[in-house]
């Protein structure tokens, strides 16, 4: 995430947008974890 944010800063992206993108990324990670957990529970 730090590298991603640094790359966006190099491109001149505003801090608010970097925060927004980070939030979207974290939500996507959370959704993926929930899917994996649900799949494991279904197999148990």
N, C-alpha and C positions, 0 to 999 in steps of 0.2 A: 504494500500500500504506500509505503514511503517513497519508493522509486516512482510509482505512478503519479503521486502528488508532485514530486520534483520535476518529472517530465512535463506535467501540465503547467507548472510555474515557469519552466523554460520557454514554453510556448506563449506565455503571457496571459494565461487563464486566471481570472479573478479568484481570490480566496473563497468567496461565497460559492462559486461554481465548483471549485475543488471539493468543498465540504459537501455540496449536493451530490456530486459524483461518488464520493466516498460513502455517503449514506446509501445510495443505490447499490453500490457494490456489496456493502455489508448486508443489506436486505436480501440480495441474491444469494449470498453465502448462507444466510439463515434458512432460506427456503430450500436450498440444496441439502443442508444438514437435516432438516425436517423430513424431506423425502427419503433420504437414506435411512433415517431412524424408523420411519414408518414401514419401509420395505423390510428392514431387519425384524421388526416386531411381527410383521405378517408371516415371516418364515419361522418364527419361534414357536 
